[in-house]
């Protein structure tokens, strides 16, 4: 009887350990994690940690974010994190070294890019209470890409051009 109890207890502990580890595996999410990183010409290293939502037949702005006039985490799951190891200029405006939640607000083809000091947050749900922590806001023009991308993708060129691509949406901004 004692052996059966010990075996049952051991199995329960083992199962709960595997279950806990499986929940930490973010690669199994419908919107898996991705990282874009690049050391640009100025020597600053930019890293963007985000989750990649997929279109799955949905239409951006209608069925799925980003929607005009609404704050968007610029990804899925946790807020997208924009990290830089040195002070940089984003569209000619200063951004100190650090980690930032990266949010956007689309208004037609004019977008507001927001770098917020409260980077460790889920989505954009708490943005209003953390708005005072904005380190920088810049406006850029959104465009279209010739090719459609199923999953949200960020790229960073060595010259410092950061691009957000999803479906045929393309939002670029320059970092120096």
C-alpha positions as CSV (number, residue, x, y, z in Angstrom):
1,X,0.0,0.0,0.0
2,X,2.8,2.4,0.9
3,X,4.5,1.7,-2.5
4,X,1.3,2.4,-4.4
5,X,0.9,5.7,-2.5
6,X,4.5,6.7,-3.2
7,X,4.2,5.8,-6.8
8,X,0.9,7.8,-7.2
9,X,2.5,10.8,-5.4
10,X,5.6,10.6,-7.6
11,X,3.5,10.4,-10.7
12,X,1.4,13.4,-9.6
13,X,4.4,15.5,-9.0
14,X,6.0,14.5,-12.3
15,X,2.8,15.3,-14.2
16,X,2.4,18.7,-12.6
17,X,6.0,19.6,-13.3
18,X,5.6,18.7,-17.0
19,X,2.3,20.6,-17.1
20,X,3.9,23.7,-15.6
21,X,6.8,23.5,-18.1
22,X,4.4,23.1,-21.0
23,X,2.6,26.3,-20.0
24,X,5.9,28.2,-20.2
25,X,6.5,27.1,-23.7
26,X,5.5,30.2,-25.6
27,X,6.3,28.6,-29.0
28,X,3.1,26.5,-28.7
29,X,0.9,29.6,-28.7
30,X,-1.2,30.5,-31.7
31,X,0.8,33.7,-32.0
32,X,4.4,32.4,-31.3
33,X,7.2,34.6,-30.1
34,X,9.7,36.2,-32.5
35,X,12.8,38.4,-32.2
36,X,14.3,40.9,-34.6
37,X,17.7,42.2,-33.7
38,X,20.4,44.3,-35.4
39,X,23.4,46.4,-34.6
40,X,22.9,49.6,-36.6
41,X,25.6,51.9,-38.1
42,X,25.8,54.0,-34.9
43,X,26.8,50.9,-32.9
44,X,23.4,50.7,-31.0
45,X,21.8,47.2,-30.9
46,X,18.1,47.2,-31.3
47,X,16.0,44.2,-30.3
48,X,12.3,43.8,-30.8
49,X,10.6,40.9,-28.9
50,X,7.1,40.3,-30.1
51,X,4.5,37.7,-30.7
52,X,3.4,37.0,-34.3
53,X,-0.3,36.9,-34.9
54,X,-1.5,35.4,-38.2
55,X,-4.2,36.7,-40.5
56,X,-6.0,33.3,-40.9
57,X,-8.3,34.9,-43.5
58,X,-9.1,37.9,-41.3
59,X,-8.9,41.5,-42.5
60,X,-6.7,44.0,-40.7
61,X,-8.7,46.9,-39.3
62,X,-12.0,45.0,-39.6
63,X,-11.6,41.6,-38.1
64,X,-8.3,42.0,-36.3
65,X,-6.0,44.8,-35.0
66,X,-4.7,47.3,-35.7
67,X,-7.9,49.3,-35.9
68,X,-8.0,53.0,-36.7
69,X,-7.9,55.2,-33.6
70,X,-7.2,52.3,-31.2
71,X,-4.0,51.6,-29.2
72,X,-2.4,48.4,-30.4
73,X,0.4,46.4,-28.7
74,X,2.0,46.0,-32.2
75,X,1.9,42.2,-31.9
76,X,0.0,39.7,-29.8
77,X,0.1,38.4,-26.2
78,X,2.4,40.5,-24.1
79,X,3.2,44.0,-25.3
80,X,5.9,44.2,-28.0
81,X,9.2,45.1,-26.3
82,X,11.6,47.5,-28.1
83,X,15.0,47.4,-26.5
84,X,18.1,49.5,-27.3
85,X,21.5,49.4,-25.5
86,X,22.5,53.0,-26.4
87,X,20.6,56.2,-26.8
88,X,19.2,56.6,-30.3
89,X,17.2,59.0,-32.4
90,X,13.8,57.7,-33.7
91,X,12.6,59.8,-36.6
92,X,14.9,62.6,-35.4
93,X,13.7,62.5,-31.7
94,X,15.8,61.2,-28.8
95,X,15.1,57.9,-27.1
96,X,17.4,56.9,-24.2
97,X,18.8,53.4,-23.9
98,X,16.4,51.0,-22.3
99,X,13.4,48.7,-22.7
100,X,10.1,50.0,-23.9
101,X,6.7,48.6,-24.6
102,X,6.0,49.5,-28.3
103,X,2.5,50.6,-29.1
104,X,0.9,52.1,-32.2
105,X,-2.2,54.0,-33.1
106,X,-3.3,53.9,-36.7
107,X,-5.2,56.8,-38.2
108,X,-5.5,56.0,-41.9
109,X,-2.0,56.1,-43.3
110,X,-0.7,58.3,-40.4
111,X,0.5,56.2,-37.5
112,X,1.6,57.2,-34.0
113,X,4.5,55.1,-32.6
114,X,4.7,55.0,-28.8
115,X,7.7,53.9,-26.7
116,X,6.5,53.4,-23.1
117,X,8.7,52.8,-20.1
118,X,6.2,50.2,-18.6
119,X,7.5,47.4,-20.9
120,X,6.5,44.3,-18.8
121,X,2.8,44.3,-19.4
122,X,0.1,42.2,-21.1
123,X,-1.1,43.7,-24.4
124,X,-2.2,47.3,-24.3
125,X,-5.0,46.9,-21.8
126,X,-3.2,49.0,-19.1
127,X,-1.9,51.6,-21.5
128,X,-4.2,54.4,-20.3
129,X,-3.0,54.1,-16.7
130,X,0.6,54.0,-17.9
131,X,0.3,56.7,-20.5
132,X,2.4,59.1,-18.3
133,X,5.3,56.7,-18.8
134,X,5.6,57.4,-22.5
135,X,9.2,58.1,-23.3
136,X,8.6,59.1,-26.9
137,X,5.8,59.4,-29.5
138,X,6.5,59.9,-33.2
139,X,4.3,60.1,-36.2
140,X,5.1,58.1,-39.4
141,X,3.3,57.3,-42.7
142,X,2.1,53.7,-43.3
143,X,2.4,52.2,-46.7
144,X,1.8,49.0,-48.6
145,X,4.1,46.2,-49.6
146,X,4.0,44.4,-52.9
147,X,3.9,41.1,-51.2
148,X,1.5,39.9,-48.5
149,X,2.8,38.5,-45.2
150,X,0.6,36.0,-43.2
151,X,2.4,36.6,-39.9
152,X,3.3,40.0,-38.4
153,X,7.0,40.5,-39.0
154,X,9.6,43.1,-37.9
155,X,12.9,43.7,-39.7
156,X,15.7,46.0,-38.9
157,X,18.3,47.1,-41.5
158,X,21.9,47.9,-40.6
159,X,21.1,51.5,-41.8
160,X,18.5,51.7,-39.1
161,X,15.3,51.3,-41.0
162,X,12.7,49.4,-38.8
163,X,9.8,47.8,-40.7
164,X,6.6,46.4,-39.4
165,X,5.0,44.2,-42.1
166,X,1.6,42.4,-42.0
167,X,-0.6,41.4,-44.9
168,X,0.3,44.2,-47.3
169,X,0.6,46.8,-44.5
170,X,4.1,48.3,-44.1
171,X,5.1,50.8,-41.4
172,X,8.7,52.0,-41.5
173,X,10.6,54.3,-39.2
174,X,14.2,55.4,-39.0
175,X,16.6,54.9,-36.1
176,X,20.1,56.4,-35.9
